[in-house]
């Protein structure tokens, strides 16, 4: 049991160089991006339709996510998944809010 907890805990940690950057707060907004070709799966297509995710739901929506850098997360929805999340900047947030 302890080994399983240690494994889960290590998976959810951020790379050390990004400890001061938030990824999983409600204020963090991420845009889902997938490759539009005939290899895209239905799960990724559904995430693409959703479009945007707040950081506080990333761990449940994408349990196998991998932080690449401060603005990029690989989602690993399935084996060989090419989809990713890009951090939405303040400028883009303002544009999105203006569209509502």
C-alpha angles and dihedrals in degrees: 000000000000091000090054091051091049091051094049091045092052092049093055095050121106120233108273094245090060099048092112093050121083120230105156105046124112089245092060110091122195130191117217115225128186135177110259104223139106092277095065111115128223093250092056091044090055091050089049089055090052087052105180133049132188114231093244091068099044097093093053096040094044110023093171097049120147122206108225098176140328093292104028133067126179107217102201094202089167140351111306092007112171097190124114145178123239121201111248110233124221090256092054091045089056091050091049093049090050090056093059 
